Amino acid sequence: MLYHLLYPLSDTYSVLNVFKYITFRTAYAAVTALIISFVFGPVMIRWLRGIQFVEAGSELTPETHRAKRGTPTMGGLLILLSIVLPTLLWADLTNRYVQLILLTTVWMGGIGLLDDYLKVVRRYPKGLIGRYKLVGQVALGIVLGLALTVHPIEPEWSTKTTVPFFKEHFIDFRYLYIPFIVFVLTGSSNAVNLTDGLDGLAIGLVALCALALAAVAYLTGHATFSSYLNIPFLAGAGELTVFCGALVGAALGFLWFNGHPAEIFMGDTGSLALGGVLGAVAIFIKMEFLLALLGGVFVMEVLSVVIQVGSFRLRGKRVFRMAPIHHHFELKGWPEEKVVVRFWIIGILLALLSLSTLKLR
């Protein structure tokens, strides 16, 4: 909005020429998201506590988590507000990538909100039934797939994606590209959802992933840098950097209140939306496989659940004390803060490794 209002005036007022620069607008999108979080965070915590939208507890968590009961949940509403509003203010809203990522944010946030509503308000223990949740995720994947293939933004790359560590190798999925998009989107969304079990764990990892994706999106949308690094040049993809900046700011702002001991939980409203947008950004910039490396902690969490369930069904034995794996380390006696910080450290290492693949090709 500010971009469209003020940049056209740059011919008259040269100072407004700064709105042309993605880096400037990304920085201010992040700052705006932080301010929104700091201003509305305490208000939302009081409001959610007042209407009794609070954590009821779960049998699928360690006994130590009983102390968390009564903590306001559905804090994902704050995250969504802190992402969407700065993006609307600072991004180029005529850009199709921006339009699609905003659609993804609202769509996945809506699925999560319905899930939280059924759990918190209607007192359905499992919330939205898993298959209905999956239908919503798959439907969005199909919509994005059709948008990218039927009316492609970059026809040359409409069904292709890159392979980390390889310069001139790519995979063309052709008719399987839409199913691939569905897999990436649902996988990333559910992975963040599974990881959201300790104070600050998921939101800190999301901030790290968003920061790395912001850098890659900027390079992908820059003709000179993308040519130098031998990565696809996707005109307009650089505008996703502004969105990622808002995402980083929103994540850090929420972490202010979600750090141990958490004053608010994001709920599925936040976790499904955050996972969905990470997957969508990776899809848009053709870095789907890189996302698996960048979000390696999320992948580890998912695999721990798959291994646990598979082992119990096949052998009647569990591999971990509890899954997802962050609970396993809790039951081994690690304090919650130690688990979170160590997982963050792994996330930082994976982010650096992921960025290094742009040069190690």
N, C-alpha and C positions, 0 to 999 in steps of 0.2 A: 504493500500500500504506500509506504513512504517512498519506495523506489519509484513507483509510478507517479507519485505526486511531485517529488522534488527533483529527480534526475532530469526531466524535461526542461527544468528551469536553469540548468547548468550553463546554457549559452549566455544567460543574463547574469547569473551569479556563479562565478567560476568555482567558488568554494563547494558548491553542490556537486561538482564533478566527482567527488569522492564516492558518491553513490554508484558510480560505474564499477567500482572495484569490488570483486567478490570477497576479498580478504577483509575489507572494511565492514561490509554488511554481515559477514560471518561473525566477526568479533562482537558487533553490537547485537546480533541475534542472541549470542551466548550471554552477554551482559543483561539483555532484556529478560531472558528466561530466568536468570538468577534473581533478578529484582522481583519478578512475578512470584517466584517460589518463596522468597523471603517475606514478601508482603502478605501473600494469601495463605502461606503455610500454616501459621498459628490460627488464622481464622477458620481454615478448613478442619484443622484438628479439633477445635472447640465445637464446630458444627457437627462433625461426624460423631463426636462423643455425646453431644446433646441429643441427637436422634437415635442413639444406640446402634450406630453402624460400627460395631466393634468385633474384634476377633473372638470366635467362640472356642477355639482350640480344635485339635485333631488327634485321633488315635495314631496317625501316621507320623507323628513327631515324638522326639524323646520326652521323658517326663519333665526335664528341666524347662521345657517350653510352656509348662502350665502357667508360669509367671507372666507370660505374654498375653494371656486372656484378658480381654477388656481393652486392649490397645485398638484405637481407631483404625479401620481398614478402608478399602476403596480410595486410598490416597492416589491411585492412578489418575483420578480426576484432576489433581493438581499437576501431575506430570503432563497430561494431555493439554491442559491450558497453557502450560509453560513451553510446550513445543509448538502448538498450532498458532498461538497469537504472535510470537516473534517471527515465525515463518511468514505469516500474512503481512506483517509490518515491513520486513526487510528483504524478502525474496521477490524474484520476478514471477508474478502470478500467471503470466502468459506462457511460462515454460511448462511443457508437458510433463517433464520429470517431477517438477514441483507439484503439479496437479495430482499426479498419480501417487506420490508419497503422502500427500495430505489425505487422499482417499484411503490409503492403507492405514494411516494413523487412526482416522475416525472409525473405519470399518472394524479393525481389530479391537480398538478400544471399546466399541459398542458390544462386541461379543463378550469381552471380559466384563463389562458393566452388567450385562444380563446375567452372567455367571455369578458375579458377586451379589447381585440383587436377590437371586434365588437362594443363595447360601445365607446371607445376612438377614434379609427381610422376611423371606418366605420360609426360612429355616429348613431348606432342603439340604441334607448333609453333603451331597455331592455336587450341589449347584446344578448348572446346565449339564445335561447328560452328554457324555463324551462324544457320542456319534453326532449329536446336533452341533456341538462345538466344531467338530471336524468338518461338517457340511459347510459351515460359515467360512472356515479357513480355505477349504478347497474352492468354494465359489469365488472368493477374492482372488485366489491364484489363477483361476480360469479367466476372470475379468482382466487381470494384469497381462496374462499371456496373450489374450486376444488383442489387447491394446498395443502390445509390443510386436505382434506378428502380422495382424491384419492391416494395421496402419502404422508400420514401424517408424520410429523416430530416426533410426539409422538403418536403412535397408540392408546394407552390407553385413551388419551384425545382428540382424533380427532374430536368428535362431542359433547364433554361435556364442561361445564363451571361451575365456582364456584358461590356460593351465599354468599354475605357479611354477617358477623356475625354468620355464621354457620360453624362448623368444618368439619364434615364429610357428609355434604349434597351437592349435586351437581345436575345439570340438564343435562340430555342427550337429546339433540334435535333430534338426529338421522337424518332422512331425511329432517327435517326442519332447520338443522344447516346452510345450505347455505343461505336460505332466512333470517335467523337471522343475519348472517354476513352482508348481503346486507343492512338490516335495520340499524344495528349499524353504518356501514360505511357511508351510506348516511345521517343518522341522525346527526352524529357528524360533518360531513363536512358542512352540511347546517346550523347547530347550530352556529358554529364559524362564518360562513358567515353572519348570521343575527346579531350577536353580534358586528361585526366590523362596528360600527357607530359613535364612539367617539374616540378622540385622545388617543391612548395607551390602550384602554379598552381591546380589544380582545387579543392583543399580550401579555399584562401583565398576563391575565388569562391563556393563553397558556403556558407561562413560568412556572407558578405555577403547572399546570397539568403535564407538562413534567418533572418537578423536582420530583413530587410524583411518577409518572410512572417509572422514572429511579430507584428510590429506590425499588419499587415493582419488577421490572424486574430483578434487581440484586439479590434480595432475592429468586425469583422464579428459577433463574438459579444456585443457590448455594444449594447443597445437604443438608448441615448441617442446614443452616438457614431455608430452606423450610420445613425440617422435624420438626424442633423445633416449627415453626409457624403453622404447619399443613396445608400448602398450597401446590399446585401441584409443584413437581420438574420437570422442563422442561429443559433438557440438551440443552445447547446452547442459551437459552433465555436470559441469562445474557449479551450476546453480544449486546442486544438491549439497554443496559445501555449506551453504547458508543454513539449510535444514539441519545438517549434522552439527553445526555450531549451536543451534537452538537445542538440539538433543543433548549435547554435552552440558550446556548450561542448565537445562531442566534436570538432568541426572545429578549434577553436583548440588543443585538447589534442594532436590529431594533428599539427597544423602545427608544434608545438614540436619534433617529431622528423622531420618531413617537409620542413622548410625547408632551403634549399641550404646545404651538401651534405646530401642526405637520408640519414638513418640507416635509414629504412624506407619502403617503397612500399605504397600501399593495395591495389593490384591491382584486378581486376574485382570482388572481394568488396566493396570499398568503393565504387568508382565507380558500379557498376550500382545499388547500394542507395541511394546518395546522390541520384543522378539520379531514381530512382524515387520517393523520398519528396518531393522538391521538386515533381515533377509531381503527386503525389497530394494534397499540401497545397493546391496551386493549384486542383485539381479540387474538393476539398471546400469551399473558400471561394469558389468561382465566379469565380476570377481566372485562368483558363487563358490568356487572351490577354495579360493583364498579365505573366504569367510569361515570355512571349516577349520582352518589353521588359526585364524585370528580369534575365533570364538572357541578355542580348544577346550576351555574349562566347561563351557556349556555342553560340548560334545561329550566330555568325560562324564558329566552328570547324567546325560541321557543313556550312555552306554552302561553306567552302573545300574540303572533301573532295568534295562534290557537283560543284562547278565543276571541280576538278582531274580527277576521273574522267570527267566528261562531255566536257571539252575534249579529253582524250587519246583517248577513243573516237571522237569526231566528227572531230577535226582532226589527231590524232596529235601534238599539242603540249600542253605543260603550261603552266598559267597561273602557278603558284607554284613556287618551287624545290623545295619539299616540302610536303605537306599531312599533318596539319592545319596551320593557318596559323602556329601558334607555332614550328614547325620552319622555316618560310620565313624568319622574322625571325632565327632562330639562324644559318641559312646566309648571311644577309646580313651577319653579323658582330656582331650584338647579343649581349652576354653573357646567359647564361640568367637571371641575377638581374634584368637590365634588362627582359627580355621579361615576366617574371612580375609585377614591380612595375607596369609600365605597363598590363598587362592588369587588374591589381587596381584601378588608378586608374579605368580605364574602367568596371569593375564598380561602383565606388563612385558614379560619376556616374549610371549607369543605375539604381542603387538609389534615389538621391535623386529622379531623374526619375519613377520608378515610384511612389514615395510621393506625389509632388506631384500625380499624376493623380487621387488621391482627392479633392483639393480643386478641381482644374482640370477641372470637369465641367459 
